[in-house]
Amino acid sequence: MDSTDRTDSTAGTAGTAGTAGTGKESRHVSVFIDRPVAEVYDYASNPVNLPAWAHGLSGSVERSGDVWIAESTGLGRVTVAFAARNELGVLDHDVTLPSGQTGYNPVRVIADGQDGQGSEVVFTLRRQPQMSAADLQRDADAVAADLARLKELMESA
């Protein structure tokens, strides 16, 4: 099966999960990548690779103790703290903006469930209280574009 057969029908869009009456909303943005989970996790979990595929962190990235400092497009210098390396494909990370506000970003690399040779990367985007629906959609589109770049990089390697 070639990579075009493994295209997620929701790539570039996002599934929505909400809790009635709470004002909470999450969107799960995902992409299927025709590479083994370990290979995708190894690449995506290395912060040095972020500028190649994560547009919002496309500037320089440097280590400072247990965190990484990145130049973020439009946001300035941000601090990124990643979950410890693990065997579960967890790529969760906190991004702290120059204002001090921190956002939690759950990300998983999981087996695609087909033949065990591919992966699915799932980014959970949470709507913040101050976000409009348009802001959330703009963020979901940006995440989808980042995941598409990761797919392209991984499948061309």
N, C-alpha and C positions, 0 to 999 in steps of 0.2 A: 504494500500500500504506500503510495507516495504522499508527500505532505499535503497536497491539495485535497486528498481524500480525507484528511484528518482535520479539516477546518471546522471550528466551532461555529455552529449556526448563530450563536449570539456574539461572536467576536465583533468588537466595535460597539456593542450595546451592553446593557447590564441588566441582570435580573434584580428585582426589587423585593425586599422583605421588610415588612413594617409591623408594628405592634399597635393595634387599634387603640386610639384614645391616648397614646403616650407621646405622640409627636416624634417618636424614634423611627429612623429609617436607615436601612443598609442596602447597598448595591454590591452584588458579587460580579466582578468583571473577570473574565477568564479567557485563556487561550490554550489551545492544544499545541504541543511542540513535539515533533517527531524525533525526539532524543530521549535517552534513558533518564529517569528521575535523578539519579546520582550526578549525572553530568550537568543537568540544568541547575540543580541545587548548588553544586560546586561553583558554577559560574555566577549565578545570581546572588549567592551569599557572600561573594567577595566584593566589598565596598569599592575597591579600586576599579571594578568594572562598571559601576553605576553610570558614569558619564557616557558610556557607549550606548546605553539603552534606556536610562531613566532621564527623560528630558528635563524634568524639574530640578534634577541634580546634575546638570550637564557641565557645570564648571569644574573647578579643581576639587579633589577629595583628598583629605589628609587625616591621618590618625592622630588623636590626642588622648592618650590614656586608653580608657575603655570605650570611647566614643569616636565618631568620625565627624570632621568639620567639612561641610560642602558648600560650595557657592551655588545657590539656588536661583534659577531664572525668575526674576521678579520679586524674590523674597530676601535676597542678600545671603549672608552667612547663616547657615542653619547647623544645628547639631543633630547627628543621627546616631541612635543607639540601637544596635541589633540584638536580637535574641541570641543566646549562646548557640554555637554550632551543635547540630543535633541530627539524629537518624530519622526524624519524623517529617522532614521537609518543611519545617517551620521557619519562615523568613520574616517574622514579625519585627517591626521596628518603630521606635518613637522618633518623631521629628520635632525638635524644639526650635521655634521661630525666634528671630531677634527680639520680639516682644516678650519672650518667656513662655508663651503659650505652647503646649505640647500636644501633638496629635498622635494617637496610637493607630498603626497601620497593620492589620492582620494580613499575612500573605502565606500561602501554602503551595508547595510543589508536591503533587500527588500523581500516582500512576494513572494512566488514562483509562484503565479498565478494559482495554481491548486485548492487546497481545503482550502487555507488559513492557513493550519496547518504547512506549511514548509517555509523555507527561502532560499534565494540565497544571497551569499556574493560575491560582485563584487569589485575587486581591479583593478584600472586603473594604468597601468605601462607606464610611459612616457620615451621615448628614449631621453637621454641627448645628446648634441652635440658631446661630446667626446666618446660616446658609439659605439662600433662596433655592427654589427648584432649578432655576437656570444655572446657579453656581454649582449645584450638585451634578447636573448634567455635564457641565463644562469639565468638572473634575473627572467624571466617569469617562468622558471622551479622551481626556489626557492620559488616564491610566490605560485605556484600551490601546492608544497609540504607543505607549511605552511597552506594553506587552507584545504588541505586533513587532516592534523593533527587537525585543528579546528573542522572539520566535525566528525572525529573519537571521539574526546573528548566530543563533544556535544551530539552525538547520543548514546554514551555509558553511559551517565549520567542518 
